[in-house]
Amino acid sequence: MKVVANWTKIHVTPQLFEAQAIQAFLSANQVEAILLNKQDSMYKFGEIEIYVKEQDAVAAVQLLNSYNE
């Protein structure tokens, strides 16, 4: 996991809708998440990274695992 200024990257996806769905799921479970969109703005290739606060990282990964089941 990569840490950026007290935020930890927990997931990467090429799909914006998936990133937004995960962000909403985490938010519904009281975990603040931010998206870092690294996609090319014209051709829409690249990745979207999902970050949570360091202290929420373990809980967020557990929630993400249950989300993917």
Residue pairs with C-beta under 8 A, 6 or more apart in sequence:
1 8
1 9
1 10
1 57
2 8
2 9
3 9
3 54
4 51
6 53
6 54
7 34
7 51
7 52
7 53
7 54
8 51
8 52
8 53
8 54
8 57
9 49
9 50
9 51
10 33
10 50
10 51
10 52
10 57
10 60
10 61
10 64
11 19
11 22
11 49
11 50
11 64
12 47
12 48
12 49
12 50
13 19
13 22
13 47
13 48
13 50
14 39
14 45
14 46
14 47
14 48
15 48
16 37
16 39
16 48
19 35
19 37
19 48
19 50
20 35
22 33
22 50
22 64
22 67
23 33
23 34
23 35
23 50
25 63
25 67
26 32
26 33
26 50
26 52
26 60
26 63
26 64
27 33
29 59
29 63
31 52
31 56
31 59
31 60
31 63
32 52
32 53
32 56
33 50
33 51
33 52
33 60
34 50
34 51
34 52
35 48
35 49
35 50
35 51
36 48
36 49
36 50
36 51
37 46
37 48
38 46
38 47
38 48
38 49
39 45
39 46
39 47
39 48
40 46
52 60
